């Protein structure tokens, strides 16, 4: 008699309690969509876990079935790494709990929490963690990629405030990472975290501020006077208190009631700012900027922290086509200012923006090797956001980003902020971490994910991983 060995396809655990969505299901098209409408991928199965046990089941199924795996928190990732063709998407959006512990000075957020939801809970106690500048950004992906928020110059990157995390590993185990338990894993989670597992909850340090702070926007036409104003802004903020958090932006004036009719649709320059402290004290610090931008639109006033965090939400419409960059700058020299403004005058889409964030402060005081997040010494970051509604505009918008990048070239350090980057080659990833830290990350990957199950990300490949090169079709 001949023994017959039968094999069967792996099956999802019968104990899985979350949602399962497949092609053809009523909710499939909505469930697979992310913010960047340029990304069009179709997973074979979307799983929405309700807890860590469900996440273990989902990871185990993808591993045993040999299927590509992607993980999604808020779905804002510009590169489209949170969606996969022909594989399993773990959609964490159903995991929404936030628990604030004022006595400990931390808050625990589950993996599907958005920044607006997190801020709403922490501000009940007058607490915050520096987080996403758009409230619909997921806490998870933002934190694991580093996390530059409006208040980072005061309180550090979001990942600097990550004190603990629960992680489902590639082997399907739930482990905890903290300074006392798996500290090397915590080091990697602070900036390169999507590479090592699925984080099911984050414990974040909180800081006392709010609910009211002085914040808002100052806007002037992007005309022949603009270069002098931007240079005056630079000269002031480089010697101003760190509590003054700012960024300069070029855009088209939106059709809002607070915008003079003759300015609507015209190229403008804005200063977004907030003061991390007493609003009355902040008024003296902010006044020089108001004087620099005198004659324009002044929207600076005491407001809830949550309102300031939502200030640019309108510029992040779901499913528009997007292309972004995140370029660290060594300075904001005179020979960059006018080219930057000239590119701003060429904006066509009402949602496209050219931002230069002022960083430094608490970000740069953390030693470069203390976390995976890199390029800490850069005092500015160039962040072009091309956002457009129809494919016919694509060539123009892509070229606009290329022109923006060229305008800032004299000040670029060569380092990038991967959360804003649309490409994922090894060279791109090394530019985010630097060669020395990249090699340390490879060693960490060898330990926690040697088969590279978690590779739909800005991937740090384990030793010996052989994958085809990914052509970069977008401009640099």
Buried (B, 14 or more C-beta within 10 A) or exposed (E): EEEEEEEEEBEBBEEBEBBEBEEEEEEBEEBBBBBBBBBEBBBBBBBBBBBBBBBBBBBBBBBEBEBBBBBBBBBBBBBBBBBBEEBBBBBBBBBEBBEBEBEEBBBBBBBBBBBBBBBBBBBEBBBBBBBBBBBBBBBBBBBBBBBBBBBBBBBBBBBBBBBBBBBBBBBBEBBBBBEEEBEBBBBBBBBBBBBBBBBBBBBBBBBEBBBBBBBBBBBBBBBEEBBEBBBBBBEBBEEBBEBBBBBBBBBBBBEEEEBEEEBBEBBBBBBBBBBBBEBEEBBEBBEBBBEBBEEBBBBBEBBBBBBBBBBBBEBBBEEBBBBBBBBBBBBBEEEBBBBBBBBBBBBEBBBBBBBBBBBBBBBBEBEBEEBBBBBBBBBBBBBBBBBBBEEEBBEBBBEBBBBBBBBBEBBBBEBBBBBBBBBBBBEBBBBBBBEEBBEBBBBBBBBBBBEBBBBBBBBBBBEEBEEEEEEEEBBE
